[in-house]
Amino acid sequence: MRRPLGGNDRGQVAVEFMGMLPLILLVLALLWQLVLVGYAFSLAAHAADRGARAGTATEGGGTGACHAAAEEDLPGSWRGGARISCAPEAGVWKATVHIEVPVLFPGTGSFPWPVQGSAGAAKEDPR
């Protein structure tokens, strides 16, 4: 006579879950890092756009206004390693923003390669 199945695999789900938990956490960390990379590209592009538009202002525009507007647009923890350059080129104010991509959390550490965002805005005549 056969013995009924059952009772021999108690706790098997918990053991399998504990075995898979490190892999699940690793995948979540990698997904979070990809989100941070995308967010860094978005921040850099938006800050460059704000800087380029500020550089074209008829009153108070120029390199200083471009740099200040681009830096002001970045969140505080992302400003530390930001490099901002602003210059007029053939009637267009061009702003370029380089920011560092943090490792898992802004302000902790960063990858060695920066993310770049650039934008240009037409310089208008004040007529």
Secondary structure, DSSP 4 states (H G I P E B T S, - for coil): -PPPP-STTTTHHHHHHHHHHHHHHHHHHHHHHHHHHHHHHHHHHHHHHHHHHHHT-TTT-SHHHHHHHHHHHS-GGGSTT-EEEEEEETTEEEEEEEEEEESSSTTT-EEEEEEEEEEEEEPPP--
